Amino acid sequence: MKRLKFMALMALLSITVVGTSGQAVTAIASDATSIMTTNTAEDTYGTGAVSISEGNYTVPVTMLKEDCSDTSMANMAIAGDATMVIAADQTATITVPIRPITMGTVSAYATKWKIYSGDTTTEATDCAYTTDTDGNVDSITFTVPDNTADGVYCNMTISVMGQSANAFLKIDYANAKVVEKNVEINVDTSSLSSEITKASAIVASNYTVASYNRLTSAIKTAKSALSSASSDTEVSSAVSALKKAENALVKAGDTTSINTTIKTAKALSSKTFTSSSWNKMTKALTAAQTKVSERATSSELKSAQNELNSSLKNLKTKKVSVVSAKNSKKKTATVKWKKLSGATGYYVYRSTKKASGYKKIATVKKTSTVKYVNKKLKKGKTYYYKIVAYKTVNGKKVTGNKSSALKVKIRK
């Protein structure tokens, strides 16, 4: 039944705000600026006889099974609330947003939407529709055939199911919400715009990655506020938040020194050192490189560099493989060994006992030399030799364990 009614516009208004930069933004006004009287036609909708007047609305919709016993699988196709336009003649036109239906790993859009005039035995009419850039149906529009029903029976083709299906689209008239008209107000966003320009000019390399990322996020939020702030209070709040992120920036440390140490470490080879000491060094190297990439603070860089220097100092060269020790000439022994890749030189140790008493007697500084001639030995005496490789790292020689012993008796 139609009836006339005086309406007072006391609802919340959706307000378009124009900032100084010229953007249109949306806001909510808590009080109506004026009270208007008008004759508005109303009619009732659904079995609950919900009174709805001419205008634009959003309305919840749910896809039920054909017998209305439960939610239909086709409900997955509904992308959100529908929009509803009530015309002066009380005709209700519904537009429903559509999304793909997913079954397992396959997704597809429902197509060929139809609306029945009554139940599924009555005549069906094609829905109007829109498509996305790929040609997929992303909304359907239809006129409600019976305002007294709680929805409409419909049919759609679902390719992932390999068939068409009937369903009941329930329209929740009781929770329909008015879409209000826009009005304009002005908000000064110049201070926020200025602060965004200032923050955007900050040089990233001068600050830690973490603190600069927080600033970047704050700039993004501020830009969003620039186009949506509805009051001077919101603008002021956005400016304060951006300034807070600027003040929270953490100065990055100078990486010159740690990069020198990193360069030294990267120039070394795993072929020269024991696995255990090499693994510890590479772990410290990775940590140092991470701090550099994070543009860490001076104290963090210093700590990482100290760890790397310590691991370099504790590197251990691999054992040298010895070849032979012979009484080559009168009172002379010639000791030979295999070259250790990456070694800077070798130390030669000698003892008259196999298991103890070894003393360093020579340093072989040429990496290409893999023998040592020991002269002025005593005839008839037995000598034992061991070799240790060394590597100069950061100006200091690092060594490892001695080689196995080589025995030679001086007979000449």
C-alpha positions, 0 to 999 in steps of 0.5 A: 500500500502506498502512503504519504509521509513527512520526512525529516532529514536527520540521517548522517550525510556523506560529505564531499570535502575539497582540500586546498590542493583541489582533491575531492574527499569524503567525510561524515557530518553528524548533524543535518544542516537543515530540515526539509519537508517533502512528500515521499512515496513509500511501499513495502517489500518482502514478507516482512512488509519493510517500508522503503521509500524512493531512493538509492540503497545498499542491501545485503543479499545471500544465495540460497539453495533452490528449496531455501534450506541452506546457503548455496555453493553459488553464494561464493559468486556474490562479491558483497552487498548489492545496490538497490534503486527504488523508483517513484513507481516503487519498482526495485532494481538490484545490482549484485557484484559478482566474483569467481567461484573456486572449486579446488584449484579451479576458479571460474565466473558464473555466466548466463544469469536469468531471473524467474518471474516467480518460482523456477517453473515460471518464465525466466528473463536474462539479467543485464550485466557488466564485465571486467577487462578480461570479459568476465561477468562482474555484476548483474542487474535485474528488476525485482518481479515481486516486491512481496517476496523475500527475493528472486529465483534465479539460474546461472551457468557455472562452468566449474560445475559443468552445469546450470543451477537454480538458486534463490537470491535472498534480499535482506530488505530490513537491513537496506541502507540509504546512500545519501547525496553529497555536499561540499565543505573545505578543509585546508590540507596545505600543512600536510602537503608541505610536510609530505614534500619535506619528508619525501626529500629525506635521503634514504641512504643516511638512515637505517633501512628499518627506520626509513621504511617506517617513514615511507609507510608514514608518507604513504598514510599521509598521502592517503589522508591528504585525499580523504581528510574531512576535518582540520583535526584529521589533517593535524593528526596526519601531520603529527604522525608524519613528523613523529616518523621523521623524528624517529629516523635512526642515523646509519653508520659509516660502512667504510671500515667494515667494508674493508674487512669484508673485502679481506674476508671475501678474498680468502679461499676455503681451500686454505683453511679447516672447515670448522674455522672457515664456517665460523668466518663465513657466518660472521661475514654474512652477518657483517654484510647483512648489517651493511645492507640494513644500513645499521647504526655505527655501534651495530656495524662496529660489533659486526666488524669485531666479530668478523675480525675475531673469526679471521684471526681464528682461522686455521690453515689446513695440514700440509701434506709432506712428501719426503725427507732425504739425506741429499748431500753431506750433512744435509737434509732436503725436506719436500711437501705439497703446496697448500692452495692460498698459503702465503708461506710455510714454517719448518719445524725440526726435532731429534724426537718424533713426538716432541721437541719441535722448534721452528728453524726456518720460514719459507716465504715464497709460495711457489717453494715447497722444499727446504734444505737443512745444512750442517747436520750431524752425521749419524744423527736422526732428525724429524721435520714437520711443516706448517702453512701460514696465511697473512690475514689483516697483516697477521699470520694465521696458522694451523696444525703441524704436518705429520713427521718426516724422518731422515738419518744423516749417513753422509 
